């Protein structure tokens, strides 16, 4: 039976008689239903290796219903905020494929029965920072770190086959978007299995993690490889560096770390690497993500054009 909610009206005692006389006019109101984004689906895809209860969220563009086109696939971490934001940018900025090519959006959801901070710290980080004697206690409050490789295996071996089998997905055109710890996971994947995605959009990457271990991972990759075949866009907000304002960091320098990472990769002169790094003016760690997504998708997945802005 559907729940009903009765409207309750508070009236002065002097008008209760009138209210009672008009009582038949007050009708029960149906309980509101939850809004659902059209063309979205949730798949239960638990990790067989770890038995964790992950979900995969899928959002199809409006054009998917007609024709038999295969679509590029955009994968996002932290979908609790990224999924609806990227969906909205595809709708508003994409203009049904004119500015940004239509794509299938996939949200890599963390287990709903776990604390999100704990899950991110475990799945998105490449090493166990708790073993580092030089670690700062205020930077590492989670119980487990360093399972990025296991999470990468889960995405590759269990999520990718699901998307390939259930949707008209062009799995040769996979785009990754990550922010903060999510971008750290993306960079770790880039330096361990670069062809897992064809393009990486990495916003505000947490390259400070574990005494900047990402640069040791990069050195290891460069020692064993002569090429890095990927398109990589790096972004950081101009306030993500030490400064006097309330939006500045006090001592963390994401801008400097991002630029250093870009410069190191450029010096390798990998013939197949397409690399760009930008500092987005007037943005901090929370506000920069919208710009990261919009600028990144315009570059990685340009539409059929001409570009329209309104």
Buried (B, 14 or more C-beta within 10 A) or exposed (E): EEEEEEEEEEEEEEEEEEEEEEEEEEEEEEEEEEEEEEBBEEBEBBBEEBEBBBBBBBBBBEEBEEEEEEBBBBBBBBBEEBBBBBBBBBBEBBBBBBBBBBBBBBBBBBBEEBEEEBBBBBBBBBBBBBEBEEBEEEEBEBEEBBBBBBBBBBBEEBBBEBBEEEBEBBBEBBBBBBBBBBBBBBBBBBBBEBEBBBBBBBBBBBBBBBEBBBBBBBEEBBEEEEEBEBBBBBBBBBBBBEBEEEBBBEEBBBBBBBBBBBEBBEEBEBEEBBBEBBBBEEBBBBEBBBBBBBBBBBBBBEBEEEEEEE
